[in-house]
């Protein structure tokens, strides 16, 4: 065995992994990342802290499953964040299920809403996290672990990675600009 293989996940390591998020009740895969995403452990929290802590000490090739109660993570669903509007009041580019809309309130705080329903008369958007109210399992497949370079530590992920780490962290939806 060469030393590369025996590199456990720890602070300052560049970790590449693939993951799936599986709904416990329906067993359906909610999110799947097929291309390994890289992050620097202990620097960049791209995953929930309880997931990150489970990765600590694991080796390349390990597959771990972390059950997460999204009620604890995101809080219960807030039905006041579900808004239905007449379709003519909604710009055309937002009339598609799965589109993410960044909204701004009077205090200048932004929140991402997801279009969840569209019919001929109305559009429904939901500001709850899509995982809200679900119990899921994060299934993580550790592809590789190595010492991160100083540059990578600064960036929090691999240099020139595609997609860029900030795109993953920011959102996995199509993001539309906030329009006044």
Secondary structure, 3 states (H helix, E strand, C coil): CCHHHHCCCCCCEEEEEEEEEEECCCCCEEEEEEEEEEEECCCCCCCCHHHHHHHCCCCCCCEEEEEEEHHHHHCCCCHHHEEEEEHHHCCHHHCCCCCEEEEECCCCCEEEEEEEEECCCEEEEECCCCCCCCEEEEEEEEEEEEECCHHHHHHCCCCCCCCCHHHHHHCCCCECCCCC
